[in-house]
Amino acid sequence: MSTYLQHFTERFAALDSDHLDLLGDLYSEDITFRDPLHQISGLPALRAYFAQLYANVAEVRYTFEGLDEPQPGYGYIRWTLYYRHPRLAGGRPISLQGCSHLRWRGRVHFHQDYFDAGALLYEHVPVMGSAIRWLKGRLA
């Protein structure tokens, strides 16, 4: 098991709106962060992203199912996100599985998340959600 990734996940799990100062311990000033919905460059922009994220949700937590470091400074984390947003799914809890690819030199300088954006957001919007679930069912 990767000691670096274990430490990273423990610190990342402690993030919330009151502990965004931890981002500077985890990420380098020149961080590149990507996910299916965002591309962010630099630690100040990442702080602003997380501040907005935590301001708009009622609950956020992660469980980490797998850590893999195939070579030093390069690894993957499998995770499940649990969150509640007052305007999605009637405020009920939503879960989403994903994977993060990280690269680091002391602190993470590259973080890319892989997940189904529809399962994160679009499927839980009242009118759009029905259409996306129908389309996924037709394609399956």
MDAnalysis code that builds the backbone (N, CA, C; Angstrom):
import MDAnalysis as mda
import numpy as np

u = mda.Universe.empty(420, n_residues=140, atom_resindex=np.repeat(np.arange(140), 3), trajectory=True)
u.add_TopologyAttr("name", ["N", "CA", "C"] * 140)
u.add_TopologyAttr("resid", np.arange(1, 141))
u.add_TopologyAttr("resname", ["MET", "SER", "THR", "TYR", "LEU", "GLN", "HIS", "PHE", "THR", "GLU", "ARG", "PHE", "ALA", "ALA", "LEU", "ASP", "SER", "ASP", "HIS", "LEU", "ASP", "LEU", "LEU", "GLY", "ASP", "LEU", "TYR", "SER", "GLU", "ASP", "ILE", "THR", "PHE", "ARG", "ASP", "PRO", "LEU", "HIS", "GLN", "ILE", "SER", "GLY", "LEU", "PRO", "ALA", "LEU", "ARG", "ALA", "TYR", "PHE", "ALA", "GLN", "LEU", "TYR", "ALA", "ASN", "VAL", "ALA", "GLU", "VAL", "ARG", "TYR", "THR", "PHE", "GLU", "GLY", "LEU", "ASP", "GLU", "PRO", "GLN", "PRO", "GLY", "TYR", "GLY", "TYR", "ILE", "ARG", "TRP", "THR", "LEU", "TYR", "TYR", "ARG", "HIS", "PRO", "ARG", "LEU", "ALA", "GLY", "GLY", "ARG", "PRO", "ILE", "SER", "LEU", "GLN", "GLY", "CYS", "SER", "HIS", "LEU", "ARG", "TRP", "ARG", "GLY", "ARG", "VAL", "HIS", "PHE", "HIS", "GLN", "ASP", "TYR", "PHE", "ASP", "ALA", "GLY", "ALA", "LEU", "LEU", "TYR", "GLU", "HIS", "VAL", "PRO", "VAL", "MET", "GLY", "SER", "ALA", "ILE", "ARG", "TRP", "LEU", "LYS", "GLY", "ARG", "LEU", "ALA"])
u.atoms.positions = np.array([
    [0.843, -1.186, 0.000],
    [0.000, 0.000, 0.000],
    [0.887, 1.247, 0.000],
    [0.448, 2.253, -0.692],
    [1.188, 3.495, -0.792],
    [1.020, 4.338, 0.468],
    [2.117, 4.613, 1.138],
    [2.072, 5.475, 2.320],
    [1.658, 6.882, 1.930],
    [2.178, 7.376, 0.789],
    [1.828, 8.723, 0.345],
    [0.324, 8.832, 0.094],
    [-0.239, 7.898, -0.655],
    [-1.660, 7.954, -0.974],
    [-2.526, 7.755, 0.271],
    [-2.090, 6.924, 1.195],
    [-2.828, 6.742, 2.442],
    [-2.894, 8.067, 3.195],
    [-1.765, 8.741, 3.305],
    [-1.721, 10.046, 3.974],
    [-2.595, 11.054, 3.227],
    [-2.503, 11.062, 1.896],
    [-3.299, 11.992, 1.092],
    [-4.792, 11.785, 1.345],
    [-5.265, 10.536, 1.303],
    [-6.701, 10.283, 1.476],
    [-7.171, 10.678, 2.876],
    [-6.347, 10.433, 3.885],
    [-6.729, 10.833, 5.248],
    [-6.888, 12.342, 5.344],
    [-5.961, 13.082, 4.774],
    [-6.032, 14.557, 4.805],
    [-7.175, 15.068, 3.927],
    [-7.355, 14.452, 2.756],
    [-8.426, 14.875, 1.853],
    [-9.792, 14.666, 2.498],
    [-9.963, 13.558, 3.202],
    [-11.242, 13.265, 3.865],
    [-11.563, 14.288, 4.936],
    [-10.556, 14.972, 5.459],
    [-10.773, 15.983, 6.501],
    [-11.191, 17.340, 5.930],
    [-11.160, 17.482, 4.606],
    [-11.551, 18.757, 3.988],
    [-13.031, 19.049, 4.219],
    [-13.317, 20.279, 4.515],
    [-14.681, 20.808, 4.533],
    [-14.558, 22.322, 4.462],
    [-15.666, 23.015, 4.546],
    [-15.628, 24.470, 4.375],
    [-14.773, 25.160, 5.435],
    [-14.590, 24.534, 6.593],
    [-13.791, 25.131, 7.667],
    [-12.320, 24.727, 7.624],
    [-11.950, 23.816, 6.740],
    [-10.581, 23.306, 6.704],
    [-9.956, 23.354, 5.310],
    [-10.292, 24.371, 4.538],
    [-9.723, 24.490, 3.201],
    [-8.247, 24.861, 3.220],
    [-7.735, 25.262, 4.384],
    [-6.311, 25.536, 4.516],
    [-5.479, 24.267, 4.279],
    [-6.102, 23.082, 4.451],
    [-5.402, 21.819, 4.209],
    [-5.017, 21.640, 2.737],
    [-5.678, 22.355, 1.841],
    [-5.363, 22.221, 0.415],
    [-3.897, 22.547, 0.137],
    [-3.343, 23.534, 0.829],
    [-1.945, 23.905, 0.642],
    [-0.978, 22.829, 1.103],
    [-1.423, 21.980, 2.022],
    [-0.595, 20.848, 2.460],
    [-0.621, 19.711, 1.438],
    [-1.712, 19.610, 0.693],
    [-1.902, 18.509, -0.252],
    [-1.420, 18.827, -1.662],
    [-1.641, 20.076, -2.100],
    [-1.426, 20.442, -3.499],
    [-0.341, 21.507, -3.643],
    [0.412, 21.427, -4.743],
    [1.440, 22.430, -5.047],
    [0.781, 23.694, -5.595],
    [1.521, 24.773, -5.587],
    [1.014, 26.055, -6.100],
    [0.615, 25.961, -7.564],
    [1.272, 25.084, -8.313],
    [1.009, 24.966, -9.759],
    [0.090, 23.790, -10.093],
    [-0.775, 23.417, -9.174],
    [-1.679, 22.279, -9.368],
    [-2.504, 22.421, -10.652],
    [-2.623, 21.330, -11.357],
    [-3.588, 21.212, -12.456],
    [-4.621, 20.195, -11.987],
    [-5.874, 20.627, -11.920],
    [-6.977, 19.777, -11.469],
    [-7.985, 19.684, -12.592],
    [-8.365, 18.447, -12.933],
    [-9.353, 18.233, -13.994],
    [-10.378, 17.208, -13.530],
    [-11.594, 17.415, -13.966],
    [-12.643, 16.407, -13.849],
    [-13.544, 16.577, -15.057],
    [-14.582, 15.759, -15.228],
    [-15.417, 15.883, -16.432],
    [-16.105, 17.244, -16.588],
    [-16.157, 18.038, -15.525],
    [-16.867, 19.314, -15.579],
    [-15.975, 20.541, -15.436],
    [-14.726, 20.368, -15.003],
    [-13.860, 21.506, -14.692],
    [-12.424, 21.256, -15.134],
    [-11.718, 22.346, -15.388],
    [-10.262, 22.320, -15.525],
    [-9.754, 23.538, -14.779],
    [-8.938, 23.300, -13.762],
    [-8.505, 24.349, -12.847],
    [-6.988, 24.367, -12.808],
    [-6.412, 25.569, -12.841],
    [-4.962, 25.720, -12.763],
    [-4.608, 26.625, -11.597],
    [-3.727, 26.150, -10.730],
    [-3.224, 26.954, -9.628],
    [-3.980, 26.737, -8.335],
    [-3.249, 26.838, -7.234],
    [-3.822, 26.613, -5.912],
    [-4.901, 27.630, -5.539],
    [-4.755, 28.928, -5.848],
    [-5.841, 29.862, -5.524],
    [-7.165, 29.495, -6.216],
    [-7.099, 29.086, -7.482],
    [-8.314, 28.693, -8.202],
    [-8.897, 27.405, -7.621],
    [-8.038, 26.483, -7.184],
    [-8.521, 25.250, -6.563],
    [-9.210, 25.551, -5.231],
    [-8.639, 26.469, -4.448],
    [-9.289, 26.873, -3.186],
    [-10.678, 27.466, -3.460],
    [-10.776, 28.311, -4.476],
    [-12.068, 28.926, -4.820],
    [-13.070, 27.858, -5.251],
    [-12.606, 26.876, -6.021],
    [-13.481, 25.778, -6.453],
    [-14.022, 25.006, -5.253],
    [-13.141, 24.610, -4.336],
    [-13.587, 23.852, -3.169],
    [-14.470, 24.692, -2.251],
    [-14.184, 25.983, -2.121],
    [-15.033, 26.848, -1.301],
    [-16.448, 26.884, -1.867],
    [-16.576, 27.004, -3.177],
    [-17.891, 27.009, -3.816],
    [-18.568, 25.651, -3.674],
    [-17.801, 24.583, -3.852],
    [-18.338, 23.231, -3.724],
    [-18.957, 23.021, -2.344],
    [-18.205, 23.330, -1.309],
    [-18.686, 23.090, 0.049],
    [-19.789, 24.071, 0.456],
    [-19.845, 25.247, -0.148],
    [-20.903, 26.211, 0.168],
    [-22.259, 25.779, -0.380],
    [-22.256, 24.936, -1.441],
    [-23.500, 24.577, -2.116],
    [-24.060, 23.207, -1.756],
    [-23.393, 22.454, -0.901],
    [-23.883, 21.133, -0.544],
    [-24.188, 21.067, 0.945],
    [-25.128, 20.182, 1.276],
    [-25.496, 20.005, 2.675],
    [-24.571, 19.004, 3.363],
    [-23.977, 18.105, 2.593],
    [-23.109, 17.069, 3.152],
    [-22.188, 16.571, 2.056],
    [-20.931, 16.303, 2.389],
    [-19.970, 15.702, 1.471],
    [-19.065, 14.791, 2.291],
    [-18.904, 13.561, 1.816],
    [-17.909, 12.677, 2.428],
    [-17.475, 11.648, 1.395],
    [-16.295, 11.111, 1.606],
    [-15.708, 10.126, 0.702],
    [-15.365, 8.865, 1.473],
    [-15.472, 7.734, 0.791],
    [-14.828, 6.514, 1.259],
    [-13.838, 6.135, 0.165],
    [-12.708, 5.587, 0.589],
    [-11.649, 5.237, -0.352],
    [-11.521, 3.727, -0.384],
    [-11.717, 3.140, -1.572],
    [-11.760, 1.684, -1.716],
    [-10.459, 1.077, -2.204],
    [-9.610, 1.858, -2.813],
    [-8.385, 1.282, -3.337],
    [-7.344, 2.333, -3.628],
    [-6.096, 1.992, -3.337],
    [-4.962, 2.872, -3.600],
    [-3.933, 2.074, -4.399],
    [-3.381, 2.704, -5.432],
    [-2.384, 2.015, -6.237],
    [-1.305, 3.018, -6.636],
    [-0.052, 2.671, -6.364],
    [1.084, 3.494, -6.747],
    [2.003, 2.645, -7.622],
    [1.741, 2.590, -8.944],
    [2.542, 1.733, -9.819],
    [4.001, 2.160, -9.922],
    [4.262, 3.442, -9.682],
    [5.640, 3.930, -9.642],
    [5.686, 5.134, -8.711],
    [6.834, 5.454, -8.160],
    [6.918, 6.583, -7.224],
    [6.430, 7.891, -7.850],
    [5.599, 8.603, -7.105],
    [5.102, 9.894, -7.566],
    [3.943, 9.830, -8.525],
    [3.326, 8.665, -8.652],
    [2.281, 8.455, -9.657],
    [1.318, 7.422, -9.095],
    [0.020, 7.761, -8.959],
    [-0.888, 6.782, -8.380],
    [-2.351, 7.044, -8.668],
    [-3.159, 6.104, -8.196],
    [-4.607, 6.123, -8.405],
    [-5.330, 5.842, -7.097],
    [-6.488, 6.486, -6.952],
    [-7.341, 6.273, -5.787],
    [-8.745, 5.967, -6.297],
    [-9.309, 4.828, -5.895],
    [-10.728, 4.539, -6.180],
    [-11.530, 5.019, -4.986],
    [-12.658, 5.690, -5.252],
    [-13.430, 6.295, -4.175],
    [-14.919, 6.265, -4.470],
    [-15.691, 6.475, -3.410],
    [-17.126, 6.734, -3.533],
    [-17.403, 8.049, -2.827],
    [-18.079, 8.928, -3.523],
    [-18.497, 10.221, -2.984],
    [-19.940, 10.095, -2.537],
    [-20.240, 10.605, -1.365],
    [-21.608, 10.698, -0.846],
    [-21.870, 12.171, -0.598],
    [-22.980, 12.677, -1.147],
    [-23.288, 14.093, -0.941],
    [-24.789, 14.327, -0.990],
    [-25.170, 15.455, -0.433],
    [-26.555, 15.921, -0.507],
    [-26.530, 17.375, -0.955],
    [-27.361, 17.674, -1.931],
    [-27.503, 19.039, -2.436],
    [-28.982, 19.382, -2.363],
    [-29.334, 20.532, -1.838],
    [-30.756, 20.848, -1.659],
    [-31.579, 20.885, -2.948],
    [-30.922, 21.101, -4.100],
    [-31.670, 21.188, -5.362],
    [-31.550, 19.947, -6.230],
    [-30.902, 18.905, -5.722],
    [-30.760, 17.672, -6.493],
    [-31.392, 16.511, -5.747],
    [-32.102, 15.667, -6.462],
    [-32.721, 14.455, -5.899],
    [-33.575, 14.771, -4.687],
    [-34.207, 15.931, -4.683],
    [-35.056, 16.303, -3.554],
    [-34.288, 16.420, -2.242],
    [-32.991, 16.679, -2.310],
    [-32.175, 16.804, -1.112],
    [-31.752, 15.481, -0.496],
    [-32.122, 14.360, -1.148],
    [-31.735, 13.036, -0.637],
    [-30.258, 12.763, -0.920],
    [-29.644, 11.865, -0.161],
    [-28.228, 11.528, -0.405],
    [-28.030, 10.906, -1.786],
    [-26.912, 11.242, -2.395],
    [-26.508, 10.737, -3.700],
    [-25.119, 10.134, -3.527],
    [-24.869, 9.011, -4.193],
    [-23.525, 8.430, -4.161],
    [-23.000, 8.298, -5.585],
    [-21.695, 8.354, -5.714],
    [-21.036, 8.327, -7.006],
    [-19.684, 7.653, -6.848],
    [-19.381, 6.707, -7.730],
    [-18.070, 6.076, -7.714],
    [-17.164, 6.742, -8.734],
    [-15.886, 6.815, -8.395],
    [-14.937, 7.420, -9.308],
    [-13.518, 6.994, -9.000],
    [-12.609, 7.573, -9.749],
    [-11.185, 7.273, -9.602],
    [-10.411, 8.568, -9.812],
    [-9.360, 8.756, -9.043],
    [-8.480, 9.909, -9.195],
    [-7.091, 9.438, -9.606],
    [-6.525, 10.131, -10.562],
    [-5.138, 9.910, -10.980],
    [-4.335, 11.085, -10.431],
    [-3.308, 10.787, -9.649],
    [-2.487, 11.823, -9.032],
    [-1.035, 11.667, -9.455],
    [-0.355, 12.819, -9.566],
    [1.099, 12.854, -9.726],
    [1.623, 13.850, -8.705],
    [2.738, 13.504, -8.074],
    [3.253, 14.366, -7.020],
    [4.768, 14.371, -6.971],
    [5.268, 15.465, -6.441],
    [6.669, 15.663, -6.060],
    [6.596, 16.374, -4.713],
    [6.431, 15.638, -3.652],
    [6.207, 16.239, -2.335],
    [4.727, 16.522, -2.135],
    [4.167, 17.379, -2.978],
    [2.728, 17.652, -2.986],
    [2.181, 17.358, -4.386],
    [0.886, 17.143, -4.471],
    [0.250, 16.800, -5.754],
    [0.297, 18.006, -6.688],
    [0.809, 17.779, -7.901],
    [0.835, 18.833, -8.921],
    [-0.124, 18.530, -10.073],
    [-0.667, 17.303, -10.119],
    [-1.643, 16.928, -11.146],
    [-2.685, 16.015, -10.502],
    [-3.955, 16.365, -10.666],
    [-5.064, 15.581, -10.104],
    [-6.157, 15.544, -11.164],
    [-6.464, 14.338, -11.651],
    [-7.556, 14.180, -12.611],
    [-8.542, 13.169, -12.069],
    [-9.807, 13.599, -11.968],
    [-10.883, 12.723, -11.511],
    [-11.635, 12.166, -12.709],
    [-11.994, 10.887, -12.605],
    [-12.800, 10.209, -13.611],
    [-14.084, 9.744, -12.935],
    [-15.226, 10.175, -13.475],
    [-16.528, 9.755, -12.964],
    [-17.588, 10.064, -14.003],
    [-18.764, 9.520, -13.790],
    [-19.910, 9.736, -14.672],
    [-20.584, 11.052, -14.273],
    [-20.421, 12.082, -15.091],
    [-20.995, 13.391, -14.771],
    [-22.519, 13.340, -14.701],
    [-23.124, 12.477, -15.490],
    [-24.576, 12.325, -15.427],
    [-25.013, 11.802, -14.071],
    [-24.284, 10.813, -13.548],
    [-24.618, 10.246, -12.240],
    [-24.353, 11.240, -11.123],
    [-23.395, 12.143, -11.322],
    [-23.101, 13.160, -10.315],
    [-24.179, 14.224, -10.262],
    [-24.599, 14.678, -11.413],
    [-25.411, 15.881, -11.462],
    [-26.673, 15.741, -12.305],
    [-26.507, 15.495, -13.582],
    [-27.604, 15.607, -14.527],
    [-28.771, 14.664, -14.243],
    [-28.503, 13.452, -13.773],
    [-29.579, 12.498, -13.507],
    [-30.464, 12.927, -12.341],
    [-30.025, 13.905, -11.570],
    [-30.759, 14.310, -10.378],
    [-31.490, 15.631, -10.548],
    [-31.398, 16.221, -11.742],
    [-32.149, 17.431, -12.065],
    [-33.527, 16.981, -12.533],
    [-34.624, 17.546, -11.991],
    [-35.960, 16.995, -12.234],
    [-36.294, 16.605, -13.670],
    [-36.304, 17.479, -14.632],
    [-36.724, 17.123, -15.991],
    [-35.598, 16.422, -16.744],
    [-34.403, 16.959, -16.640],
    [-33.267, 16.403, -17.352],
    [-32.949, 14.982, -16.877],
    [-33.086, 14.729, -15.589],
    [-32.765, 13.420, -15.025],
    [-33.569, 12.306, -15.655],
    [-34.851, 12.529, -15.848],
    [-35.707, 11.513, -16.466],
    [-35.238, 11.185, -17.879],
    [-34.902, 12.226, -18.625],
    [-34.454, 12.021, -20.006],
    [-33.121, 11.267, -20.044],
    [-32.207, 11.594, -19.169],
    [-30.900, 10.924, -19.161],
    [-31.044, 9.475, -18.718],
    [-31.842, 9.217, -17.704],
    [-32.052, 7.828, -17.267],
    [-32.713, 7.015, -18.380],
    [-33.664, 7.598, -19.099],
    [-34.302, 6.910, -20.211],
    [-33.275, 6.606, -21.300],
    [-32.456, 7.597, -21.639],
    [-31.456, 7.404, -22.674],
    [-30.440, 6.326, -22.272],
    [-29.980, 6.345, -21.035],
    [-29.051, 5.312, -20.570],
    [-29.680, 3.926, -20.656],
    [-30.959, 3.844, -20.314],
    [-31.665, 2.567, -20.398],
    [-31.758, 2.067, -21.825],
    [-31.988, 2.965, -22.774],
    [-32.077, 2.600, -24.184],
    [-30.732, 2.147, -24.738],
    [-29.655, 2.745, -24.249],
    [-28.320, 2.406, -24.743],
    [-27.772, 1.134, -24.130],
    [-28.299, 0.747, -22.980],
    [-27.755, -0.431, -22.257],
    [-28.124, -1.733, -22.918],
])
